[in-house]
C-alpha cells in the first residue's frame, strides 16, 4: 500500500509527467490550484450526469424503434380484427412506452434548468474572490518593467537600482539594470547539468523572495503574453499599454515560462527564465 502511495505521488507531482500543475511558488498560484480542484468536482459530477442522461435517451430511442415500430405494427393488425385480448395488449404496450423514464418529464426539465444556475452561483463565489485578490494592489519594494519584442524580452530595474554592484567582479555596472533576454542556442546548453531546451536564456530575470514585487508588462511591436505558471503570472503585453500585477514569491528556485500569445514566426522561441533568490543575495548581486 505504501509503495502504491509513493508511486501515485511521484506520478502526480513529477513535472515531467505533464499531467498536473507546476509546483506553486506564490500564494496566488496555490489559490488557483485549489479553485481548479473545486470546479473540477462539479465538472466530474455534471459529466457523469450528462452521460447517464445520454444513455437513457439512446435506450429510449432503441426501445421505440424495436418495440413500437416493429412489434406494435403486428399488434395493431390483430387489434383491427376486433380481438379483445389483443386490444388489452395494445393498450398495455402504449402505456408502457409512455411511462418510459425521461421520455417526457417536466420536473426533470425544470431541474436541469435550475441546477446549472445554482452550480454557477456556487462556482462564482470563489472565482470572484480569486479575481479580486489577483488584482489587489499593495505597496511594493521592487517594480520590474517587462517589455516584449519580436522575439525576446527585456527587463528594466530602473526604479530600484541607479547602479548595480556586482560582487563577483567587485565593481559597479552602470546602466546594467536593463537586461535583454534571448533564448539560449541549443549548442550552448549543458544538458548534463539539467538545462532545458527552448527554455534557457542567455540573461535571466532575477527576483527576490519574500518581498512584494510589482511587474509591469508592455510590448514594443505586437501582442505578447508574459507567462510563468509557477508564479501564477500570465499578463498580456499590449503595445502602448501597461498591464500591472503584484506578486509575492515565498520560495527560492528556478522558474520557466514562455510567451503565451501567438506573436509570429518566433513565438515558440522567446522563453522566460526566472531565478528567485533571497533578498540579500539579490541586493549584492550574488546568485
Secondary structure, 3 states (H helix, E strand, C coil): CHHHHHHHHHHHHCHHHCCCCCCCCEHHHHHHHHHHHHHHHHHHHHHHHHHHHHHHHHHHHHHHHHHHHHHHHHHHHHHCCCCHHHHHHHHHHHHHHHCCCCCCCHHHHHHHHHHHHHHHHHHHHHHHHHHHHHCCCCCCCEEEEEEEECCEEEEECCCCCCCEEECCCCEEECCCCEEEECECCHHHCCHHHCCCCCCCECCCEEEECCCEEEEEEEECCCCEEEEEHHHCEEEEECECCCEEEEEEECCCEEEEEEECCCCCCCHHHCEEEEEEECHHHHHHCCC
